[in-house]
Amino acid sequence: MIEIRTPEKNEFEEMFLLMWKMLRKPLGLPKGSEKDGKESLSEFVIAFDDELKKIVGTARLTVYKDNSAEIDKILTDVDHERKGIGSKLIEFLHKKAKEKNKNKIFVIARDYAVGFYKKIGYVPVGDYFITKPTGIKHIRMEKSI
């Protein structure tokens, strides 16, 4: 069974390692590049596989002083893709954002993930752009909650 929850203190190392393996290692980026300095300002959520006893997905919520919040670091490991885990992670963080009186959520979506975000109600805003250090095409997408 997959449990969506806030990580325990002793799970952060495993969570960051999964982020690096899925988001940065394929691009040839070093360990540590999965962190961006917003960690202390953010709330994390994990998908924990009770049978395998490991983290199989992550996402992060960062709230801003206006009415908005950002969700990023959304991923599932290869063996758990296309099983609805990403949607559940995002739903969990939508609830967290509502608790903080935020009514607009945005993501900076990689170009290949735009279809996923559209399915769950996000709308592209503006033009595509290349991010550093990934060199990957992204677009801002927003959703009112």
Secondary structure, DSSP 8 states (H G I E B T S, - for coil): -EEEE---GGGHHHHHHHHIIIIIGGGT--TTTT--S-GGGEEEEEEEETTTTEEEEEEEEEE-SSSEEEEEEEEE-GGGTTSSHHHHHHHHHHHHHHHTT--EEEEEEEGGGHHHHHHTT-EEEEEEEE-TTT--EEEEEEEE-
